Amino acid sequence: MHVVHVQVHVKPEAVESFRQATRDNARGSLQEPGIVRFDVCQSVDDPTRFVLVEVYRTKEDPPRHRETAHYKAWREAVEPMMAEPRTKAEYVNVHPEDSDWV
Amino acid sequence: MHVVHVQVHVKPEAVESFRQATRDNARGSLQEPGIVRFDVCQSVDDPTRFVLVEVYRTKEDPPRHRETAHYKAWREAVEPMMAEPRTKAEYVNVHPEDSDWV
């Protein structure tokens, strides 16, 4: 698996609209054959900080994701909500193995 | 859900033994009733960096996890492997909802 963690910091007034826009993006993303998981989490210590845990079958799948309508709609919707540029880190899975990933 | 991301940086010579010890801990952790997921990922850019994605049913479950034999064995095994102290961040789930988490 190709795992991407996206760290997001939004403006305080944008927290609720970011949650909604990102839920919509997650639901759309989970329809893509190349996406296994798309978890959205909000920081306990600072509710303006989120992490998106995106699990792709291969590293060729993120560019396909970025061509989808739901991703493009999300990117446009959240652009004015950002308190700072988002950052990402890329990983491979150690556990579970590919065949056990759900 | 109560989601904990643990960031780990190990010494270069400890990468393989850390992978093995952490796989063992993940398998044991997944037997705990309070743990839904225990994913272990390794950085693409820097193989000495890992993130543990631990998904607990409630915030009361992490202290129970720390009392288990597999956690204590892991903590002891990996202590000399650390390049720097590990850090953690705590989250709540925005998507999926609790009932849809697998």
N, CA and C atoms of all chains as a GROMACS GRO file, in nm:
protein
  612
    1MET      N    1   0.084  -0.119   0.000
    1MET     CA    2   0.000   0.000   0.000
    1MET      C    3   0.088   0.125   0.000
    2HIS      N    4   0.031   0.230  -0.055
    2HIS     CA    5   0.098   0.360  -0.054
    2HIS      C    6   0.012   0.450   0.036
    3VAL      N    7   0.067   0.487   0.150
    3VAL     CA    8  -0.010   0.557   0.253
    3VAL      C    9   0.034   0.703   0.258
    4VAL      N   10  -0.062   0.792   0.254
    4VAL     CA   11  -0.032   0.936   0.258
    4VAL      C   12  -0.104   0.997   0.379
    5HIS      N   13  -0.027   1.064   0.463
    5HIS     CA   14  -0.085   1.140   0.575
    5HIS      C   15  -0.076   1.288   0.540
    6VAL      N   16  -0.192   1.353   0.531
    6VAL     CA   17  -0.196   1.496   0.499
    6VAL      C   18  -0.230   1.572   0.627
    7GLN      N   19  -0.142   1.660   0.668
    7GLN     CA   20  -0.163   1.743   0.788
    7GLN      C   21  -0.224   1.876   0.745
    8VAL      N   22  -0.335   1.912   0.808
    8VAL     CA   23  -0.409   2.031   0.768
    8VAL      C   24  -0.431   2.120   0.890
    9HIS      N   25  -0.410   2.250   0.872
    9HIS     CA   26  -0.437   2.348   0.977
    9HIS      C   27  -0.532   2.451   0.918
   10VAL      N   28  -0.655   2.458   0.972
   10VAL     CA   29  -0.754   2.549   0.914
   10VAL      C   30  -0.777   2.668   1.006
   11LYS      N   31  -0.838   2.772   0.950
   11LYS     CA   32  -0.874   2.888   1.030
   11LYS      C   33  -0.986   2.848   1.127
   12PRO      N   34  -0.988   2.907   1.248
   12PRO     CA   35  -1.088   2.866   1.348
   12PRO      C   36  -1.232   2.873   1.297
   13GLU      N   37  -1.263   2.974   1.219
   13GLU     CA   38  -1.401   2.990   1.172
   13GLU      C   39  -1.437   2.889   1.062
   14ALA      N   40  -1.339   2.814   1.014
   14ALA     CA   41  -1.363   2.721   0.903
   14ALA      C   42  -1.373   2.576   0.949
   15VAL      N   43  -1.365   2.551   1.078
   15VAL     CA   44  -1.360   2.412   1.127
   15VAL      C   45  -1.480   2.330   1.080
   16GLU      N   46  -1.601   2.383   1.100
   16GLU     CA   47  -1.720   2.304   1.064
   16GLU      C   48  -1.732   2.284   0.914
   17SER      N   49  -1.704   2.389   0.837
   17SER     CA   50  -1.716   2.373   0.690
   17SER      C   51  -1.605   2.281   0.638
   18PHE      N   52  -1.489   2.282   0.700
   18PHE     CA   53  -1.384   2.189   0.658
   18PHE      C   54  -1.426   2.044   0.688
   19ARG      N   55  -1.484   2.022   0.806
   19ARG     CA   56  -1.530   1.887   0.840
   19ARG      C   57  -1.630   1.836   0.735
   20GLN      N   58  -1.723   1.922   0.698
   20GLN     CA   59  -1.826   1.879   0.603
   20GLN      C   60  -1.767   1.853   0.464
   21ALA      N   61  -1.686   1.946   0.416
   21ALA     CA   62  -1.627   1.930   0.282
   21ALA      C   63  -1.538   1.807   0.275
   22THR      N   64  -1.470   1.778   0.385
   22THR     CA   65  -1.375   1.667   0.384
   22THR      C   66  -1.447   1.534   0.398
   23ARG      N   67  -1.559   1.533   0.472
   23ARG     CA   68  -1.643   1.412   0.473
   23ARG      C   69  -1.692   1.380   0.332
   24ASP      N   70  -1.738   1.482   0.260
   24ASP     CA   71  -1.786   1.459   0.123
   24ASP      C   72  -1.674   1.402   0.036
   25ASN      N   73  -1.555   1.458   0.050
   25ASN     CA   74  -1.440   1.409  -0.028
   25ASN      C   75  -1.407   1.264   0.010
   26ALA      N   76  -1.415   1.233   0.139
   26ALA     CA   77  -1.385   1.097   0.184
   26ALA      C   78  -1.484   0.997   0.123
   27ARG      N   79  -1.612   1.033   0.126
   27ARG     CA   80  -1.714   0.942   0.072
   27ARG      C   81  -1.690   0.918  -0.078
   28GLY      N   82  -1.660   1.022  -0.150
   28GLY     CA   83  -1.632   1.007  -0.294
   28GLY      C   84  -1.506   0.925  -0.317
   29SER      N   85  -1.404   0.953  -0.237
   29SER     CA   86  -1.275   0.886  -0.255
   29SER      C   87  -1.288   0.735  -0.234
   30LEU      N   88  -1.373   0.696  -0.139
   30LEU     CA   89  -1.387   0.553  -0.108
   30LEU      C   90  -1.456   0.477  -0.221
   31GLN      N   91  -1.510   0.549  -0.317
   31GLN     CA   92  -1.566   0.483  -0.437
   31GLN      C   93  -1.458   0.453  -0.540
   32GLU      N   94  -1.340   0.512  -0.526
   32GLU     CA   95  -1.232   0.489  -0.624
   32GLU      C   96  -1.171   0.350  -0.603
   33PRO      N   97  -1.149   0.276  -0.711
   33PRO     CA   98  -1.091   0.142  -0.696
   33PRO      C   99  -0.951   0.145  -0.636
   34GLY      N  100  -0.878   0.254  -0.651
   34GLY     CA  101  -0.741   0.260  -0.602
   34GLY      C  102  -0.729   0.304  -0.457
   35ILE      N  103  -0.841   0.333  -0.392
   35ILE     CA  104  -0.837   0.383  -0.254
   35ILE      C  105  -0.899   0.279  -0.159
   36VAL      N  106  -0.821   0.241  -0.058
   36VAL     CA  107  -0.863   0.138   0.036
   36VAL      C  108  -0.925   0.202   0.160
   37ARG      N  109  -0.862   0.310   0.209
   37ARG     CA  110  -0.915   0.382   0.326
   37ARG      C  111  -0.898   0.532   0.303
   38PHE      N  112  -0.984   0.607   0.368
   38PHE     CA  113  -0.972   0.753   0.362
   38PHE      C  114  -1.029   0.804   0.495
   39ASP      N  115  -0.946   0.804   0.597
   39ASP     CA  116  -0.989   0.840   0.732
   39ASP      C  117  -0.958   0.988   0.758
   40VAL      N  118  -1.051   1.054   0.822
   40VAL     CA  119  -1.034   1.195   0.855
   40VAL      C  120  -1.038   1.208   1.006
   41CYS      N  121  -0.933   1.265   1.065
   41CYS     CA  122  -0.926   1.277   1.211
   41CYS      C  123  -0.896   1.422   1.249
   42GLN      N  124  -0.950   1.460   1.366
   42GLN     CA  125  -0.937   1.598   1.416
   42GLN      C  126  -0.860   1.594   1.547
   43SER      N  127  -0.766   1.684   1.563
   43SER     CA  128  -0.682   1.686   1.683
   43SER      C  129  -0.765   1.711   1.809
   44VAL      N  130  -0.732   1.637   1.915
   44VAL     CA  131  -0.796   1.658   2.045
   44VAL      C  132  -0.747   1.789   2.107
   45ASP      N  133  -0.618   1.817   2.093
   45ASP     CA  134  -0.560   1.934   2.157
   45ASP      C  135  -0.593   2.064   2.085
   46ASP      N  136  -0.607   2.057   1.953
   46ASP     CA  137  -0.629   2.177   1.873
   46ASP      C  138  -0.726   2.143   1.760
   47PRO      N  139  -0.855   2.174   1.778
   47PRO     CA  140  -0.958   2.136   1.679
   47PRO      C  141  -0.941   2.200   1.542
   48THR      N  142  -0.846   2.292   1.526
   48THR     CA  143  -0.821   2.348   1.392
   48THR      C  144  -0.721   2.263   1.314
   49ARG      N  145  -0.673   2.154   1.376
   49ARG     CA  146  -0.575   2.068   1.309
   49ARG      C  147  -0.637   1.931   1.279
   50PHE      N  148  -0.613   1.885   1.157
   50PHE     CA  149  -0.668   1.759   1.108
   50PHE      C  150  -0.557   1.677   1.044
   51VAL      N  151  -0.581   1.545   1.038
   51VAL     CA  152  -0.495   1.461   0.954
   51VAL      C  153  -0.585   1.374   0.868
   52LEU      N  154  -0.553   1.368   0.739
   52LEU     CA  155  -0.622   1.278   0.646
   52LEU      C  156  -0.531   1.158   0.625
   53VAL      N  157  -0.584   1.040   0.652
   53VAL     CA  158  -0.508   0.916   0.636
   53VAL      C  159  -0.560   0.848   0.510
   54GLU      N  160  -0.481   0.859   0.403
   54GLU     CA  161  -0.525   0.811   0.271
   54GLU      C  162  -0.443   0.688   0.235
   55VAL      N  163  -0.511   0.575   0.214
   55VAL     CA  164  -0.441   0.450   0.183
   55VAL      C  165  -0.476   0.410   0.040
   56TYR      N  166  -0.373   0.415  -0.044
   56TYR     CA  167  -0.387   0.383  -0.188
   56TYR      C  168  -0.326   0.245  -0.215
   57ARG      N  169  -0.382   0.176  -0.315
   57ARG     CA  170  -0.329   0.044  -0.348
   57ARG      C  171  -0.186   0.055  -0.404
   58THR      N  172  -0.161   0.155  -0.486
   58THR     CA  173  -0.029   0.173  -0.546
   58THR      C  174   0.005   0.322  -0.548
   59LYS      N  175   0.131   0.352  -0.577
   59LYS     CA  176   0.168   0.494  -0.582
   59LYS      C  177   0.121   0.561  -0.711
   60GLU      N  178   0.064   0.483  -0.802
   60GLU     CA  179   0.003   0.542  -0.922
   60GLU      C  180  -0.139   0.593  -0.894
   61ASP      N  181  -0.196   0.557  -0.779
   61ASP     CA  182  -0.335   0.594  -0.752
   61ASP      C  183  -0.355   0.738  -0.704
   62PRO      N  184  -0.262   0.800  -0.629
   62PRO     CA  185  -0.285   0.940  -0.591
   62PRO      C  186  -0.305   1.036  -0.710
   63PRO      N  187  -0.223   1.027  -0.816
   63PRO     CA  188  -0.251   1.118  -0.930
   63PRO      C  189  -0.389   1.093  -0.993
   64ARG      N  190  -0.435   0.969  -0.991
   64ARG     CA  191  -0.572   0.942  -1.043
   64ARG      C  192  -0.675   1.008  -0.952
   65HIS      N  193  -0.652   1.000  -0.821
   65HIS     CA  194  -0.742   1.064  -0.724
   65HIS      C  195  -0.753   1.214  -0.750
   66ARG      N  196  -0.638   1.275  -0.783
   66ARG     CA  197  -0.639   1.421  -0.802
   66ARG      C  198  -0.709   1.464  -0.930
   67GLU      N  199  -0.747   1.368  -1.013
   67GLU     CA  200  -0.823   1.400  -1.134
   67GLU      C  201  -0.974   1.388  -1.114
   68THR      N  202  -1.017   1.340  -0.997
   68THR     CA  203  -1.160   1.316  -0.976
   68THR      C  204  -1.234   1.447  -0.946
   69ALA      N  205  -1.365   1.445  -0.974
   69ALA     CA  206  -1.448   1.562  -0.948
   69ALA      C  207  -1.455   1.592  -0.798
   70HIS      N  208  -1.467   1.486  -0.715
   70HIS     CA  209  -1.480   1.513  -0.570
   70HIS      C  210  -1.352   1.574  -0.513
   71TYR      N  211  -1.236   1.530  -0.563
   71TYR     CA  212  -1.111   1.591  -0.514
   71TYR      C  213  -1.101   1.737  -0.557
   72LYS      N  214  -1.132   1.761  -0.684
   72LYS     CA  215  -1.121   1.900  -0.733
   72LYS      C  216  -1.218   1.993  -0.660
   73ALA      N  217  -1.339   1.943  -0.631
   73ALA     CA  218  -1.437   2.024  -0.557
   73ALA      C  219  -1.386   2.052  -0.415
   74TRP      N  220  -1.327   1.949  -0.352
   74TRP     CA  221  -1.272   1.966  -0.217
   74TRP      C  222  -1.160   2.069  -0.217
   75ARG      N  223  -1.066   2.053  -0.311
   75ARG     CA  224  -0.950   2.141  -0.316
   75ARG      C  225  -0.993   2.287  -0.328
   76GLU      N  226  -1.093   2.309  -0.414
   76GLU     CA  227  -1.140   2.446  -0.434
   76GLU      C  228  -1.213   2.497  -0.310
   77ALA      N  229  -1.296   2.410  -0.249
   77ALA     CA  230  -1.374   2.453  -0.133
   77ALA      C  231  -1.285   2.486  -0.014
   78VAL      N  232  -1.180   2.407   0.007
   78VAL     CA  233  -1.101   2.425   0.130
   78VAL      C  234  -0.988   2.527   0.115
   79GLU      N  235  -0.959   2.567  -0.007
   79GLU     CA  236  -0.846   2.658  -0.028
   79GLU      C  237  -0.854   2.781   0.063
   80PRO      N  238  -0.969   2.850   0.069
   80PRO     CA  239  -0.974   2.970   0.157
   80PRO      C  240  -0.980   2.938   0.306
   81MET      N  241  -0.994   2.809   0.339
   81MET     CA  242  -1.005   2.771   0.482
   81MET      C  243  -0.868   2.749   0.548
   82MET      N  244  -0.763   2.737   0.468
   82MET     CA  245  -0.631   2.699   0.521
   82MET      C  246  -0.570   2.811   0.605
   83ALA      N  247  -0.519   2.776   0.724
   83ALA     CA  248  -0.444   2.872   0.805
   83ALA      C  249  -0.298   2.874   0.762
   84GLU      N  250  -0.254   2.763   0.702
   84GLU     CA  251  -0.118   2.754   0.646
   84GLU      C  252  -0.119   2.641   0.543
   85PRO      N  253  -0.018   2.635   0.456
   85PRO     CA  254  -0.018   2.528   0.356
   85PRO      C  255  -0.020   2.391   0.421
   86ARG      N  256  -0.094   2.298   0.363
   86ARG     CA  257  -0.095   2.164   0.419
   86ARG      C  258   0.031   2.090   0.378
   87THR      N  259   0.067   1.990   0.459
   87THR     CA  260   0.188   1.912   0.432
   87THR      C  261   0.150   1.764   0.423
   88LYS      N  262   0.233   1.687   0.354
   88LYS     CA  263   0.204   1.544   0.346
   88LYS      C  264   0.330   1.462   0.371
   89ALA      N  265   0.307   1.341   0.422
   89ALA     CA  266   0.415   1.244   0.441
   89ALA      C  267   0.369   1.114   0.377
   90GLU      N  268   0.463   1.045   0.310
   90GLU     CA  269   0.429   0.922   0.239
   90GLU      C  270   0.495   0.801   0.307
   91TYR      N  271   0.417   0.693   0.316
   91TYR     CA  272   0.460   0.573   0.387
   91TYR      C  273   0.428   0.448   0.305
   92VAL      N  274   0.496   0.338   0.342
   92VAL     CA  275   0.452   0.205   0.300
   92VAL      C  276   0.409   0.129   0.425
   93ASN      N  277   0.319   0.033   0.406
   93ASN     CA  278   0.268  -0.042   0.520
   93ASN      C  279   0.367  -0.150   0.564
   94VAL      N  280   0.385  -0.160   0.696
   94VAL     CA  281   0.462  -0.269   0.757
   94VAL      C  282   0.364  -0.372   0.812
   95HIS      N  283   0.255  -0.320   0.870
   95HIS     CA  284   0.149  -0.407   0.922
   95HIS      C  285   0.018  -0.331   0.915
   96PRO      N  286  -0.092  -0.387   0.868
   96PRO     CA  287  -0.100  -0.522   0.812
   96PRO      C  288  -0.036  -0.530   0.672
   97GLU      N  289  -0.019  -0.652   0.625
   97GLU     CA  290   0.029  -0.671   0.489
   97GLU      C  291  -0.081  -0.635   0.390
   98ASP      N  292  -0.042  -0.618   0.263
   98ASP     CA  293  -0.138  -0.574   0.162
   98ASP      C  294  -0.265  -0.659   0.161
   99SER      N  295  -0.248  -0.790   0.171
   99SER     CA  296  -0.364  -0.880   0.156
   99SER      C  297  -0.460  -0.871   0.274
  100ASP      N  298  -0.412  -0.816   0.388
  100ASP     CA  299  -0.497  -0.810   0.507
  100ASP      C  300  -0.557  -0.673   0.529
  101TRP      N  301  -0.528  -0.579   0.436
  101TRP     CA  302  -0.573  -0.443   0.459
  101TRP      C  303  -0.722  -0.429   0.428
  102VAL      N  304  -0.797  -0.372   0.521
  102VAL     CA  305  -0.939  -0.344   0.495
  102VAL      C  306  -0.966  -0.199   0.529
  103MET      N  307  -1.419   0.724   1.822
  103MET     CA  308  -1.291   0.656   1.836
  103MET      C  309  -1.187   0.754   1.891
  104HIS      N  310  -1.090   0.697   1.957
  104HIS     CA  311  -0.978   0.776   2.008
  104HIS      C  312  -0.855   0.728   1.929
  105VAL      N  313  -0.804   0.816   1.845
  105VAL     CA  314  -0.699   0.778   1.751
  105VAL      C  315  -0.566   0.838   1.796
  106VAL      N  316  -0.463   0.754   1.802
  106VAL     CA  317  -0.331   0.801   1.844
  106VAL      C  318  -0.231   0.773   1.732
  107HIS      N  319  -0.160   0.877   1.690
  107HIS     CA  320  -0.052   0.860   1.593
  107HIS      C  321   0.081   0.875   1.668
  108VAL      N  322   0.160   0.770   1.667
  108VAL     CA  323   0.290   0.774   1.735
  108VAL      C  324   0.399   0.784   1.629
  109GLN      N  325   0.478   0.891   1.636
  109GLN     CA  326   0.588   0.912   1.542
  109GLN      C  327   0.716   0.857   1.605
  110VAL      N  328   0.785   0.771   1.529
  110VAL     CA  329   0.904   0.704   1.582
  110VAL      C  330   1.021   0.726   1.486
  111HIS      N  331   1.138   0.755   1.544
  111HIS     CA  332   1.261   0.769   1.466
  111HIS      C  333   1.362   0.673   1.528
  112VAL      N  334   1.403   0.571   1.451
  112VAL     CA  335   1.494   0.470   1.506
  112VAL      C  336   1.634   0.488   1.447
  113LYS      N  337   1.730   0.426   1.513
  113LYS     CA  338   1.867   0.426   1.461
  113LYS      C  339   1.872   0.342   1.333
  114PRO      N  340   1.956   0.378   1.237
  114PRO     CA  341   1.957   0.306   1.109
  114PRO      C  342   1.978   0.155   1.124
  115GLU      N  343   2.063   0.116   1.218
  115GLU     CA  344   2.092  -0.028   1.234
  115GLU      C  345   1.976  -0.103   1.299
  116ALA      N  346   1.876  -0.030   1.348
  116ALA     CA  347   1.765  -0.093   1.420
  116ALA      C  348   1.639  -0.108   1.335
  117VAL      N  349   1.645  -0.067   1.209
  117VAL     CA  350   1.523  -0.064   1.127
  117VAL      C  351   1.456  -0.202   1.120
  118GLU      N  352   1.532  -0.305   1.089
  118GLU     CA  353   1.470  -0.437   1.072
  118GLU      C  354   1.418  -0.492   1.204
  119SER      N  355   1.494  -0.476   1.310
  119SER     CA  356   1.446  -0.528   1.439
  119SER      C  357   1.326  -0.447   1.489
  120PHE      N  358   1.322  -0.319   1.459
  120PHE     CA  359   1.204  -0.241   1.497
  120PHE      C  360   1.080  -0.289   1.420
  121ARG      N  361   1.097  -0.314   1.290
  121ARG     CA  362   0.984  -0.365   1.210
  121ARG      C  363   0.929  -0.494   1.272
  122GLN      N  364   1.018  -0.585   1.307
  122GLN     CA  365   0.973  -0.714   1.361
  122GLN      C  366   0.906  -0.698   1.496
  123ALA      N  367   0.969  -0.623   1.586
  123ALA     CA  368   0.912  -0.605   1.721
  123ALA      C  369   0.776  -0.536   1.714
  124THR      N  370   0.762  -0.443   1.619
  124THR     CA  371   0.639  -0.365   1.612
  124THR      C  372   0.528  -0.446   1.545
  125ARG      N  373   0.564  -0.531   1.451
  125ARG     CA  374   0.465  -0.626   1.396
  125ARG      C  375   0.410  -0.715   1.506
  126ASP      N  376   0.498  -0.767   1.591
  126ASP     CA  377   0.453  -0.853   1.702
  126ASP      C  378   0.358  -0.776   1.793
  127ASN      N  379   0.392  -0.652   1.825
  127ASN     CA  380   0.307  -0.570   1.910
  127ASN      C  381   0.172  -0.544   1.843
  128ALA      N  382   0.173  -0.518   1.712
  128ALA     CA  383   0.048  -0.493   1.640
  128ALA      C  384  -0.043  -0.616   1.645
  129ARG      N  385   0.015  -0.733   1.622
  129ARG     CA  386  -0.067  -0.856   1.624
  129ARG      C  387  -0.129  -0.877   1.762
  130GLY      N  388  -0.051  -0.857   1.867
  130GLY     CA  389  -0.104  -0.871   2.003
  130GLY      C  390  -0.210  -0.766   2.032
  131SER      N  391  -0.185  -0.643   1.989
  131SER     CA  392  -0.277  -0.532   2.017
  131SER      C  393  -0.413  -0.556   1.953
  132LEU      N  394  -0.412  -0.615   1.835
  132LEU     CA  395  -0.538  -0.637   1.763
  132LEU      C  396  -0.626  -0.743   1.831
  133GLN      N  397  -0.570  -0.812   1.928
  133GLN     CA  398  -0.651  -0.906   2.007
  133GLN      C  399  -0.724  -0.835   2.121
  134GLU      N  400  -0.685  -0.711   2.150
  134GLU     CA  401  -0.749  -0.638   2.261
  134GLU      C  402  -0.888  -0.589   2.219
  135PRO      N  403  -0.988  -0.606   2.305
  135PRO     CA  404  -1.123  -0.562   2.268
  135PRO      C  405  -1.133  -0.412   2.245
  136GLY      N  406  -1.044  -0.333   2.307
  136GLY     CA  407  -1.052  -0.188   2.295
  136GLY      C  408  -0.978  -0.132   2.175
  137ILE      N  409  -0.915  -0.219   2.096
  137ILE     CA  410  -0.836  -0.170   1.981
  137ILE      C  411  -0.901  -0.214   1.850
  138VAL      N  412  -0.928  -0.116   1.764
  138VAL     CA  413  -0.995  -0.142   1.636
  138VAL      C  414  -0.894  -0.159   1.524
  139ARG      N  415  -0.790  -0.076   1.524
  139ARG     CA  416  -0.685  -0.085   1.423
  139ARG      C  417  -0.550  -0.058   1.489
  140PHE      N  418  -0.447  -0.115   1.428
  140PHE     CA  419  -0.311  -0.090   1.476
  140PHE      C  420  -0.222  -0.101   1.353
  141ASP      N  421  -0.214   0.007   1.278
  141ASP     CA  422  -0.139   0.007   1.151
  141ASP      C  423   0.002   0.060   1.175
  142VAL      N  424   0.097  -0.004   1.111
  142VAL     CA  425   0.237   0.038   1.123
  142VAL      C  426   0.287   0.076   0.984
  143CYS      N  427   0.334   0.199   0.970
  143CYS     CA  428   0.379   0.247   0.840
  143CYS      C  429   0.521   0.302   0.851
  144GLN      N  430   0.596   0.286   0.739
  144GLN     CA  431   0.736   0.328   0.733
  144GLN      C  432   0.750   0.438   0.627
  145SER      N  433   0.823   0.542   0.661
  145SER     CA  434   0.838   0.655   0.569
  145SER      C  435   0.906   0.614   0.439
  146VAL      N  436   0.856   0.665   0.328
  146VAL     CA  437   0.917   0.642   0.197
  146VAL      C  438   1.048   0.722   0.186
  147ASP      N  439   1.048   0.843   0.238
  147ASP     CA  440   1.165   0.931   0.224
  147ASP      C  441   1.278   0.894   0.319
  148ASP      N  442   1.242   0.842   0.436
  148ASP     CA  443   1.342   0.812   0.538
  148ASP      C  444   1.301   0.685   0.611
  149PRO      N  445   1.359   0.570   0.573
  149PRO     CA  446   1.316   0.440   0.629
  149PRO      C  447   1.341   0.426   0.780
  150THR      N  448   1.410   0.523   0.843
  150THR     CA  449   1.427   0.516   0.988
  150THR      C  450   1.309   0.581   1.062
  151ARG      N  451   1.212   0.630   0.985
  151ARG     CA  452   1.096   0.696   1.047
  151ARG      C  453   0.969   0.614   1.024
  152PHE      N  454   0.893   0.599   1.131
  152PHE     CA  455   0.770   0.519   1.129
  152PHE      C  456   0.657   0.599   1.192
  153VAL      N  457   0.534   0.560   1.157
  153VAL     CA  458   0.419   0.608   1.232
  153VAL      C  459   0.330   0.489   1.266
  154LEU      N  460   0.288   0.484   1.392
  154LEU     CA  461   0.194   0.383   1.438
  154LEU      C  462   0.057   0.449   1.447
  155VAL      N  463  -0.039   0.393   1.376
  155VAL     CA  464  -0.176   0.447   1.375
  155VAL      C  465  -0.261   0.356   1.462
  156GLU      N  466  -0.290   0.402   1.583
  156GLU     CA  467  -0.359   0.320   1.682
  156GLU      C  468  -0.500   0.374   1.702
  157VAL      N  469  -0.600   0.291   1.673
  157VAL     CA  470  -0.739   0.334   1.685
  157VAL      C  471  -0.805   0.258   1.800
  158TYR      N  472  -0.838   0.333   1.905
  158TYR     CA  473  -0.900   0.278   2.025
  158TYR      C  474  -1.049   0.312   2.027
  159ARG      N  475  -1.129   0.224   2.089
  159ARG     CA  476  -1.273   0.251   2.098
  159ARG      C  477  -1.301   0.373   2.186
  160THR      N  478  -1.228   0.386   2.295
  160THR     CA  479  -1.249   0.498   2.387
  160THR      C  480  -1.113   0.546   2.438
  161LYS      N  481  -1.113   0.663   2.502
  161LYS     CA  482  -0.986   0.712   2.554
  161LYS      C  483  -0.944   0.639   2.680
  162GLU      N  484  -1.029   0.551   2.732
  162GLU     CA  485  -0.990   0.466   2.846
  162GLU      C  486  -0.910   0.345   2.799
  163ASP      N  487  -0.908   0.317   2.670
  163ASP     CA  488  -0.840   0.196   2.622
  163ASP      C  489  -0.688   0.206   2.611
  164PRO      N  490  -0.628   0.322   2.582
  164PRO     CA  491  -0.480   0.327   2.578
  164PRO      C  492  -0.414   0.286   2.710
  165PRO      N  493  -0.463   0.333   2.828
  165PRO     CA  494  -0.397   0.286   2.951
  165PRO      C  495  -0.409   0.134   2.969
  166ARG      N  496  -0.521   0.074   2.925
  166ARG     CA  497  -0.534  -0.072   2.933
  166ARG      C  498  -0.430  -0.138   2.842
  167HIS      N  499  -0.412  -0.081   2.722
  167HIS     CA  500  -0.312  -0.133   2.628
  167HIS      C  501  -0.173  -0.134   2.691
  168ARG      N  502  -0.143  -0.028   2.767
  168ARG     CA  503  -0.008  -0.017   2.824
  168ARG      C  504   0.016  -0.114   2.939
  169GLU      N  505  -0.088  -0.183   2.982
  169GLU     CA  506  -0.072  -0.287   3.085
  169GLU      C  507  -0.053  -0.426   3.026
  170THR      N  508  -0.063  -0.441   2.893
  170THR     CA  509  -0.055  -0.574   2.834
  170THR      C  510   0.090  -0.622   2.823
  171ALA      N  511   0.104  -0.754   2.820
  171ALA     CA  512   0.238  -0.812   2.808
  171ALA      C  513   0.302  -0.775   2.675
  172HIS      N  514   0.223  -0.776   2.565
  172HIS     CA  515   0.285  -0.745   2.435
  172HIS      C  516   0.332  -0.600   2.428
  173TYR      N  517   0.258  -0.508   2.491
  173TYR     CA  518   0.306  -0.369   2.490
  173TYR      C  519   0.433  -0.355   2.571
  174LYS      N  520   0.435  -0.417   2.691
  174LYS     CA  521   0.553  -0.404   2.777
  174LYS      C  522   0.676  -0.466   2.711
  175ALA      N  523   0.657  -0.580   2.642
  175ALA     CA  524   0.769  -0.644   2.571
  175ALA      C  525   0.819  -0.554   2.459
  176TRP      N  526   0.726  -0.491   2.386
  176TRP     CA  527   0.764  -0.400   2.278
  176TRP      C  528   0.841  -0.280   2.332
  177ARG      N  529   0.787  -0.219   2.439
  177ARG     CA  530   0.850  -0.099   2.495
  177ARG      C  531   0.994  -0.128   2.537
  178GLU      N  532   1.013  -0.243   2.598
  178GLU     CA  533   1.147  -0.279   2.643
  178GLU      C  534   1.239  -0.309   2.524
  179ALA      N  535   1.184  -0.381   2.425
  179ALA     CA  536   1.266  -0.419   2.308
  179ALA      C  537   1.310  -0.298   2.228
  180VAL      N  538   1.220  -0.200   2.211
  180VAL     CA  539   1.253  -0.089   2.120
  180VAL      C  540   1.328   0.026   2.189
  181GLU      N  541   1.332   0.024   2.320
  181GLU     CA  542   1.394   0.136   2.391
  181GLU      C  543   1.534   0.169   2.338
  182PRO      N  544   1.622   0.069   2.325
  182PRO     CA  545   1.757   0.102   2.275
  182PRO      C  546   1.763   0.132   2.125
  183MET      N  547   1.651   0.113   2.055
  183MET     CA  548   1.650   0.138   1.909
  183MET      C  549   1.620   0.284   1.874
  184MET      N  550   1.570   0.363   1.971
  184MET     CA  551   1.523   0.498   1.942
  184MET      C  552   1.639   0.592   1.908
  185ALA      N  553   1.625   0.669   1.800
  185ALA     CA  554   1.721   0.775   1.768
  185ALA      C  555   1.687   0.902   1.844
  186GLU      N  556   1.559   0.915   1.880
  186GLU     CA  557   1.514   1.029   1.961
  186GLU      C  558   1.382   0.986   2.026
  187PRO      N  559   1.337   1.059   2.130
  187PRO     CA  560   1.212   1.019   2.194
  187PRO      C  561   1.095   1.020   2.095
  188ARG      N  562   1.006   0.921   2.106
  188ARG     CA  563   0.890   0.921   2.017
  188ARG      C  564   0.788   1.023   2.064
  189THR      N  565   0.706   1.069   1.971
  189THR     CA  566   0.603   1.168   2.002
  189THR      C  567   0.467   1.114   1.962
  190LYS      N  568   0.362   1.165   2.025
  190LYS     CA  569   0.229   1.120   1.985
  190LYS      C  570   0.134   1.236   1.969
  191ALA      N  571   0.033   1.214   1.883
  191ALA     CA  572  -0.074   1.311   1.864
  191ALA      C  573  -0.205   1.237   1.877
  192GLU      N  574  -0.303   1.300   1.942
  192GLU     CA  575  -0.432   1.235   1.967
  192GLU      C  576  -0.543   1.302   1.886
  193TYR      N  577  -0.629   1.218   1.831
  193TYR     CA  578  -0.736   1.266   1.742
  193TYR      C  579  -0.868   1.199   1.775
  194VAL      N  580  -0.976   1.261   1.727
  194VAL     CA  581  -1.106   1.193   1.720
  194VAL      C  582  -1.141   1.178   1.572
  195ASN      N  583  -1.222   1.077   1.543
  195ASN     CA  584  -1.258   1.051   1.404
  195ASN      C  585  -1.369   1.145   1.356
  196VAL      N  586  -1.348   1.197   1.235
  196VAL     CA  587  -1.451   1.274   1.167
  196VAL      C  588  -1.519   1.184   1.063
  197HIS      N  589  -1.439   1.103   0.997
  197HIS     CA  590  -1.490   1.006   0.900
  197HIS      C  591  -1.395   0.888   0.896
  198PRO      N  592  -1.439   0.764   0.899
  198PRO     CA  593  -1.581   0.726   0.914
  198PRO      C  594  -1.632   0.748   1.056
  199GLU      N  595  -1.763   0.737   1.072
  199GLU     CA  596  -1.822   0.743   1.205
  199GLU      C  597  -1.790   0.615   1.282
  200ASP      N  598  -1.812   0.619   1.412
  200ASP     CA  599  -1.777   0.504   1.496
  200ASP      C  600  -1.835   0.372   1.444
  201SER      N  601  -1.961   0.377   1.402
  201SER     CA  602  -2.030   0.253   1.363
  201SER      C  603  -1.975   0.195   1.233
  202ASP      N  604  -1.907   0.278   1.153
  202ASP     CA  605  -1.857   0.230   1.023
  202ASP      C  606  -1.710   0.195   1.027
  203TRP      N  607  -1.647   0.206   1.142
  203TRP     CA  608  -1.503   0.184   1.149
  203TRP      C  609  -1.473   0.035   1.148
  204VAL      N  610  -1.383  -0.007   1.062
  204VAL     CA  611  -1.338  -0.147   1.060
  204VAL      C  612  -1.186  -0.146   1.061
   0.00000   0.00000   0.00000
